[in-house]
């Protein structure tokens, strides 16, 4: 009896396969492009289901996306080097750099995203600061306690 060979994409969760995919994401690839590149990889829908069902894959993928931001930062340095060497013009370099900065901010917002500040106001007016000063009796020493010079 011969084993029937399965045709189609995998739908059984495989952590090693997921690690391989995440490694390609880290290198700068798009998840949809990577998944379409081989029939060994699951469909995008299966990938999304696996991420929801398996915490270790979700964490692995988040870390891969964060590492992918480092790839975008490296591309910024490469672009600057090319511009300084005269291989590309300043306008082209600016477009590439801005794109990679934006991507890095999307891949790892905590590290490369826009910094936000909170405006603490009430009714459009600034809150008044109140400073309270407490004074201790006898120049900061507690009353009734003897000092020892040990």
BELJOCOR-V141042 format. One record per residue. RES is the residue in three letters. PSI is psi in degrees with one decimal (999 if undefined). Layout:
BEGIN
res = [RES:RES]
psi = [PSI:PSI]
END
This chain:
BEGIN
res = [UNK:UNK:UNK:UNK:UNK:UNK:UNK:UNK:UNK:UNK:UNK:UNK:UNK:UNK:UNK:UNK:UNK:UNK:UNK:UNK:UNK:UNK:UNK:UNK:UNK:UNK:UNK:UNK:UNK:UNK:UNK:UNK:UNK:UNK:UNK:UNK:UNK:UNK:UNK:UNK:UNK:UNK:UNK:UNK:UNK:UNK:UNK:UNK:UNK:UNK:UNK:UNK:UNK:UNK:UNK:UNK:UNK:UNK:UNK:UNK:UNK:UNK:UNK:UNK:UNK:UNK:UNK:UNK:UNK:UNK:UNK:UNK:UNK:UNK:UNK:UNK:UNK:UNK:UNK:UNK:UNK:UNK:UNK:UNK:UNK:UNK:UNK:UNK:UNK:UNK:UNK:UNK:UNK:UNK:UNK:UNK:UNK:UNK:UNK:UNK:UNK:UNK:UNK:UNK:UNK:UNK:UNK:UNK:UNK:UNK:UNK:UNK:UNK:UNK:UNK:UNK:UNK:UNK:UNK:UNK:UNK:UNK:UNK:UNK:UNK:UNK:UNK:UNK:UNK:UNK:UNK:UNK:UNK:UNK:UNK:UNK:UNK:UNK:UNK:UNK:UNK:UNK:UNK:UNK:UNK:UNK:UNK:UNK:UNK:UNK]
psi = [126.5:147.7:136.7:125.4:130.1:136.0:141.9:-174.9:154.1:146.4:3.6:127.7:132.6:107.4:-37.5:-40.7:-40.0:-38.4:-41.0:-44.0:-44.8:-32.6:-38.7:-34.3:-44.5:-35.9:-3.3:1.0:154.7:137.3:-41.3:-40.6:-41.9:-46.8:-33.0:-16.1:-16.3:142.8:-8.7:-23.0:151.7:168.9:164.8:-40.0:-42.6:-42.2:-46.0:-41.0:-43.8:-41.9:-39.6:-34.2:-21.1:109.2:-38.1:-35.6:-42.3:-48.1:-42.0:-42.5:-41.2:-44.4:-36.7:-40.7:-38.6:-42.0:-31.7:-31.5:-34.0:-32.7:-39.8:-39.5:-40.4:-37.7:-32.2:-46.9:-40.7:-40.4:-41.8:-43.9:-42.8:-39.3:-44.6:-29.2:-5.1:11.0:-30.1:156.2:167.2:-39.7:-42.8:-42.3:-42.8:-43.1:-45.3:-44.7:-46.8:-39.2:-45.7:-33.7:-43.0:-45.6:-44.9:-39.2:-31.9:-37.9:-34.0:73.5:-33.0:-35.1:-44.0:1.0:171.1:141.4:133.2:151.1:155.0:126.9:109.7:101.6:166.2:117.4:29.0:-0.8:148.4:148.4:143.3:134.9:138.4:126.3:127.9:128.0:126.3:134.3:131.4:145.1:153.9:51.1:36.5:-2.7:146.8:135.6:144.2:-0.4:128.5:148.0:138.9:143.3:58.8:999]
END
